[in-house]
Amino acid sequence: MRERLFIDCLSVHAKAGRGGDGSPSFRREAHVEFGGPDGGDGGRGGNVVLRGSRHVDTLLGIFYSPRLFAQNGEAGRGQRMHGRDGDDLVVDVPCGTTVTDETTGEVCFDVVDDGQEVVIARGGRGGLGNVHWKSSTNQAPTQFTPGQDGEEFRYRLELKVIADVGLVGFPNAGKSSLLAAISDARPKIGSYPFTTLNPSIGVVNYDDYSSIRVADVPGIIDGASEGIGLGIDFLRHISRSRVLVFVIDAAGIDGREPKDDYKALRRELAAYDPSLLERPSLLVANKVDEAVAEDNVVRLERAARRKAIRVCTIDGTGLDELKERLKKLLKPVPDGAAASGRRAGQDHSEVSAGKLANASFLSL
């Protein structure tokens, strides 16, 4: 089956709707002399709105339709009829989408929550009808105002996957196998470089009904921060991870030295964003079932000056320890406890319930 195209960065042209013109109409009815002005106002132009959705994981939907144009408002009419407002254009985007002004380079919006809506271009106001100029000295005004143009911008949309944990490792280190072993994800697994071409997200569920999101981020090799290989195209996806897990091939199957891999990974992360190395992290030595693995792990731990979690996805070695270490670091909130807290707040006061903070543990 052909793999679905993954798009995580693109440019869009956002244009809000123009407001409708005001009407210069005069009342005209049989047997009514001097009917006077009765022109209504024009309708507001539609806004361009981005809405975060957990059901969307790529910007592919916008890739083929990058012109985000909202509907214009309708002009006012006689009998003081207000023109119809233009419909808003609401576009669903993945949670974790950053909106940057292409002209200034300024980050304007950050869509991180499911259901969060941001207006990236506001519709123009509708014009005023001639009824607004009627007075004792101006009983037949012909003045009216045209509708205002809506805002128009060129933005760059950039998806940065939201996950609690980012798996960092070289190709063939076994990140995809590890993700499949500890979570509900089913990524493509193979023994050749760059099997994983797109970030894969898995959910690790615990017995207390809490859970964490883990991302397998591809593309990190020597020189990735300078654009070599898959380059920095996917390094951005670890920027929101609260915990990093360095996954090292302890068997050195590709002829690599595990301790050198660890140093190289840290070097590439530091070149991309030095603050990444300040985050909590774990060191995982994968493929410890191989005969040469133990000696490699000893040298790895000596070079890293930290203990490694020994893992084998084939027989399950170390998987429970890894999951518990992640839970201890992240302290996820059980779904049932969060729901009970919300219900308790509603019972106590309906007013305060409306002000309850989002109980999500994804602090970004």
Number of C-alpha atoms within 10 A of each C-alpha: 3 4 7 9 10 13 16 23 17 15 18 18 15 24 25 30 31 30 31 31 27 31 31 23 23 21 15 15 9 6 7 9 9 12 14 17 26 23 28 27 34 31 28 32 31 28 30 27 22 23 20 23 20 14 11 14 20 20 21 17 13 18 15 8 10 13 14 21 19 25 22 27 28 24 27 28 21 21 16 20 17 23 23 19 23 24 18 20 20 17 15 20 29 26 25 24 27 20 24 19 16 16 10 8 11 11 14 12 16 19 21 23 19 17 15 16 19 18 16 20 24 23 30 24 24 31 26 26 31 26 27 15 17 16 10 7 8 9 14 18 19 17 18 21 17 19 26 20 20 25 18 18 16 19 23 19 23 21 24 23 27 25 24 24 24 26 24 27 26 23 21 21 26 22 28 25 21 22 23 22 18 19 18 13 20 14 19 14 15 13 10 9 13 17 16 20 15 20 22 21 24 21 18 20 16 14 7 12 12 17 21 22 17 25 27 27 25 28 27 26 19 17 17 21 22 13 14 13 15 18 17 19 17 21 22 16 23 25 20 19 25 20 23 24 22 24 26 32 30 31 24 20 15 10 7 12 17 25 21 14 23 22 13 18 22 17 16 20 20 15 15 17 13 13 11 20 14 10 11 14 18 19 21 24 28 29 25 22 17 13 11 14 20 17 11 20 25 15 15 25 17 12 14 15 9 11 15 19 20 22 25 22 20 12 9 12 17 17 18 12 13 19 16 12 14 21 17 10 13 18 13 19 17 16 15 12 14 15 12 11 13 17 12 12 17 15 10 10 10 10 10 11 15 11 9 12 8 10 14 11 14 18 9 12
